[in-house]
Amino acid sequence: MMDGSSTSRALLASIAWFWLVNAGTLLLALLALLATYPLYREWLAAWSEAPLLPGLEPLTWMGARLPPLLLVHALACLYALAASLALLKMQRWAALSLEGLSWASLGYTLLAGWVYFHFWFTLLAQVGDEALAISPTLFYTLITGIGLGLVLMIGIPFAIVIRLLRRPDLREALQ
């Protein structure tokens, strides 16, 4: 049976591994974005000349600022990797950093959820329910379920990490 200190260290190691996997996955996504960036630039140029679909304003804003956003993404991933490795060595600064990154990730998840809902409901308000190939009730239920499911599935792990990193016994394990 593990004592309190061993349990705290195991939880901290689990958080570090969560962030190592998370940062590694985000770096792979970044590499995929960089590989497709030339195609994305062509698409964005053609898109800027076409009439804008309602609800896509946040995406066009991000698309116009993609290089600096990708740089911020890359730096955050590298920092998360460094902090995760440092947390495996039980360094206090790493726990504080990963808590901050967890808050930022939770905020980003909520913002992405807002963009998702903004797009669908703005678009559907413009085209009307008659443009749907299925029942409007079913469609709205699916869109809402998918959106809420994704936000919860992505956001809850970050909320758990935040809650764990605020526990006094975990903070004491790092001193």
N, C-alpha and C positions, 0 to 999 in steps of 0.2 A: 504494500500500500504506500502511496506517495504522501509525503508530508506537505504542508502548505507551501514551503519554498519550492519544492520540486514541482508541484502543481502550477505555481505561478510561472516558473521557468518554462514548463511545457506549453502553457498558454501563450507565452511570449514567443516561443519558437514557432508555434502554430500560426500566430499572426505574421511573423516574419515570412514563413513559407507561403501564406496566403498572398502577401504582397509580392514575393518573388514570382509566383505564378502569374499574378495580375499584371505586374510590370512587364514580364516577358511576353505575355499575350498582347499587351498594348504595343510593345515594340514590334512584334510581328505584324500587327495591324498597320503600324506606321510604315513598315517596309512595303507592305502591299499598296498603301496609298502612294508612296514615293514611286513605286514601279508603274502605277497607272496614272501618275500625275500628268504626263503629256496628253493622254486621252482626255483626262478631266479638263485640262485647259482648253482643248478644242470644244468640248461639250459646253463649257461655261461661256466661251465666246459665242457659240451658236445660240445658246440659251439667252444671252443678254440682248440679242437682236429680236428674239421672239416675244410675243406678249406673255407676260408673267402670269402663271397660274396663281390664283388666290391662295394664300397660306404659305407660299414659298419664300417670302421676304427674309426670314431668318437664315434660310439656306443660301440665298444669293449673297447676303451679308457675309456669311462665313466663307463662301466660295471666293469672294473678292479679296479676302484676307487669309487665304489658305497657307501661303508660305510662312508667315509669322506664327499662325496657329499650329502648324506642324512643328515648328521649332520649339514652341512652348511645350507641346506634347512630348517631343523627344527629350527635352531637358527634365520634365517631370518624371518620365519613365526612368531615365538614368539616375535621377535623385532617389526615386523609389527603390531601385535596385541597390544603390549604395546604402540607403537606410535599412533595407531588409537584411542585407549582409551584416550591417553593424548591430542590428537587433539580435541576430543569431549569436553575436559576441556579447550580448546583454549591455549594450551602451545606451545610456539614458537618452541622449539626444535623438537617437533613432526612434524611440517610442513616441517622443513629442512630434517628430517629423512625420511619422506614419499616421499619427492621429490627425495632424493638419491635412495630410494628403487624403485621409479618409473623409474628412469634412468636405474638402474640395470635390472629391469624387461623388459624394452624396449630393452635393449641390449641382454638379454637372449632370448627374442622373435625373434630378428633378427638372432641370432646365431642358434636357433632351426630351423628357416626357411632355413638358409644356409645348415644345416645338412640334412633337408628334401630334398632339391633340389639336394644336392651333392649325396645322396643315389640314388634317382631315375635316375638322368641323368648319373651317373657313371655306375649303373647297366644296364641301357638300352643301353649304349654305348658298353658294353661287350656282351650282349645277342643278340643285333640287333633287328631291327624292325620286322623281320619275326617271332619272338617269341611271338609277341603280338596277342591276340585273337580278337582285334578290330583294326580299322584303326589307324595307328600311329599318324595321325593328331589329331584325336579325343582323343587318349590317352594322348598325350602331352598337349592338351588343358585342359583336365580334371585335370591332375597333376598340371599344372601351375595355373589353376583357384583355385583349392583346396588349394594349398600352399599359394598363394597370399591372398586368402580370409581369411585363418587362421591367417596369419601374420598381416593383416590389422585389423581383428576383435579383436585380442588380443592386438596389439600394439597401436591402436588409442586411447583407453581409457587411457592408460598410458601417451601418448603424451598430451591428454587433461588435465590430472591431473598435469603434469609438467607445462604446460602453465598457468593453473589456479594458481598454487602455486607460480608462479613468478609474479603474478599481484601485483602492489604496494598496492592496497586497501585491499587485503587479508593479506599482510604482516603487514600493519598498524593495522588491526583488532586484531592481536596477540600481539601487544605491550602494 
